[in-house]
Amino acid sequence: MFPQAARAPAVRTYNVPMIYLDNNATTAIDDHVRAAMLPYLAERYGNPSSVHRFGQEARQAVERARFQVAGLLGCDPKEVLFTSGGTEADNAALHGVLAEAAKAAGNRRILTSAVEHSAVREPLAWLARNGWQVTEIDVDSSGLLDLNQLEEELKRGGVALVTVMWANNETGVVLNVAAVGELAHRHGAVFHCDGVQAAGKIPVDLRTVPIDLLSLSAHKFHGPKGVGALYLRRGVRWSPFVRGGPQERERRGGTENVTGIVGMGTAAELAAAEFTPAGSAAAPAAPSTETRIAALRDHLEHGLLQRIPECFVNGDPAHRVPNTTNIGFAGLEAEAILLLLSEQDLCASAGAACASGSLEPSHVLRAMKLPERIAHGAVRFSLSRYTTEEEIAQALEILPGIIARLRTLL
């Protein structure tokens, strides 16, 4: 028995049903994913680099998962590199491309959007402190990228890398990555795309979109945490970010997380299947999961706009992933809303972050130049394929009372 001081703290469990509308933060693991992973947590624990049959069973599981992820992305399985998650994939993409670009004189510029996730913003800040010139491209009030500004910056020359996300994590706005890729390639730059909030939510076909590197994370589409992938188009000049062994075709050292990779592969296969509704001529197909989630999101959104005065949708309503809405409740603070929602067992997240002891709107909402009274009260609601009509109905019952209660305190 462990001594008292060494005991782990108790883990709080929730025995009441929750309305979980924070799926852009993480999703529940699908039951099929869990079942696929379990054998690799127990009896199938071989090292995939071992030459014996036990190890090669693990190797086959990793390669099957690679095919499954490639199926979700529409690419060659050899172009899929497994990582520890989206953050590592972003860092590997940026540092790997720029390590090669540094060998050639002149190209020391990086272009990015003003609304990137911190997994891209933070490494870019480090690069800016170490000799690279980073330029942010503006977005409009709807969160859409200024392609004219991007083109003008590319025309100035010296751009080694363009890195722009596919879908924004706060607003769900989908950026025109096809146009970004075309512009980047026209001016000789490599294009990396953070696809963490897009993969598994909208169809992705890398055979038709000019993206050189794409990052994704399993736990955003009902896979496990701690595993992700980097798509690396064949022929792109890139150096390994993690060194230490010949794994992943000498592109990422370290023994593979077989259990996580198997889970990611299964989740990718399930996500890809959701985009094509089953059916036949005799039995018409039911709406796709993507369509059903969008309908639930729209019902939530329209219901809030009808029931609550002075609330606004933040982000372009036509160009966004189907599961996300960002609502600004004018005159309130998001944190206060979220605390009261949590007391009602409804999980969402803020479009504002606590910085330097004061509440400040996020960099995304600031880049969109939203009025302060709306940006401070921005709350993100993100659904999944497990979200039900009953949960949305309950949310619409809970939220108006909370907003009214907070406004009486102003």
Secondary structure, DSSP 8 states (H G I E B T S, - for coil): ---GGG---------S--EE-BTTT-----HHHHHHHHHHHTT----TT--SHHHHHHHHHHHHHHHHHHHHHTS-GGGEEEESSHHHHHHHHHHHHHHHHTTSSS--EEEEETT--HHHHHHHHHHHTTT-EEEEE-B-TTS-B-HHHHHHHHHT--EEEEE--SB-TTT-BB--HHHHHHHHHHTT-EEEEE-TTTBTTB---TTTS--SEEEEEGGGTTS-SS-EEEEE-TT-----SS-SSSHHHHTS-S---HHHHHHHHHHHHHHHHHTS----SSS-----HHHHHHHHHHHHHHHHHHHSTTEEE-S-SSSB-TTEEEEEETTS-HHHHHHHHHHTTEE-EESEEEETTEEEE-HHHHHTT--HHHHTTEEEEE--TT--HHHHHHHHHHHHHHHHHHHHT-
